[in-house]
Amino acid sequence: MAFNLRNFSFSRMGLPILAVIGLAIAAFFIAGRLPDRELDEPEREPPRATGELADANRVAGAGVVEPSSEVVQIGTALSGLVMQLNVRPGDYVEQGQPLFTVDTRSLRAQLAQANAAIGEARAAIAEAQSALSTASQQLALYRSVDDPAAVSRAEVIRAEGEANAARTRLGLARARLEAAQASASLASTEIGRATVRAPMAGEILSVNIRPGEYLSTMGGGSAAFIEMGQTRPLNIRIDIDEDQAPRLAMGEEAIVSPRGAADRQVRAKFVRAEPLVIPKRSLTNSAQERVDVRVLQVIYELPAPKEGEDPLFRVGQQVDAFIPARKTGAKPAEAK
């Protein structure tokens, strides 16, 4: 049967043809844009327990590496410009070592003024002592004369007045000396406070100030001026969900691995458990993680790295930890 354009009907023949063409085009695009269904290895190895904890009852928790002293935030007792910065991140400092110094020019001017006042007061003391000595000798001489005609009563009274006035000037000069010495001592103390020193031996973790910056005792910034802590050894603060805390075998060692490196595990020694159960603050960004829970924080000490070996753990790093669970029926051990 020959195709005749005169008998062609768009509604009966054209629409079905266009529909078939549209379906074919749609199927082609859908097939070409389907996602890749191939399975890939995970970019980060999930945490797992090994050794005797692999098949034993255990409690898992996430933790954060911190200094054994916790992080110490260094401030300043005096406001002023940073004139000298003596440390940088990674430096290990001893207790009392200078960290930074703020501007002391105004304080040094006050110290010079106080020292000048000290010299002036000492000169006034010398002058008052000399006047008192002269007046005392004159008064003693007048009093030693027995003849009333030789020394009148008025002269004796005048000599007594001069001696009293010299004694008063001497007391006033000594008071001025004490005030000037107190001012000098205060200026010296403030100059000493202008140099901020390390409160303990430890490692400088961060430095958030630069020479020339103005520091205020009121703070005002979100970051501390300097952060430091004792990193020899390092501790980890592990969060244990409150519903798992009763199962924890307190005092046992923990198996710890850095986040994303489950194959590199170390044993951490129990230090203490914090007495206060707090809301969870440290998040791991896991889809299964609950954030509306309270946690028991348990502190463990990490072993020191071997000589010449790159450190496996750093302050602020997240870790995964596995701790043995308390045996059924056993009484909870007291925290050491």
Secondary structure, 3 states (H helix, E strand, C coil): CCCCHHHCCHHHHHHHHHHHHHHHHHHHHHHHCCCCCCCCCCCCCCCCCCHHHCCCCEEEEEEEEEECCCCEEECCCCCEEEEEECCCCCCEECCCCEEEEECCHHHHHHHHHHHHHHHHHHHHHHHHHHHHHHHHHHHHHHHHCCCCCCCCHHHHHHHHHHHHHHHHHHHHHHHHHHHHHHHHHHHHHHHHHCEEECCCCEEEEEECCCCCCEECCCCCCCCCCEEEECCCCEEEEEEEECCCHHHECCCCCEEEEECCCCCCCEEEEEEEECCCCEECCCCCCCCCCCCCCEEEEEEEECCCCCCCCCCCCCCCCEEEEEEEECCCCCCCCCCC
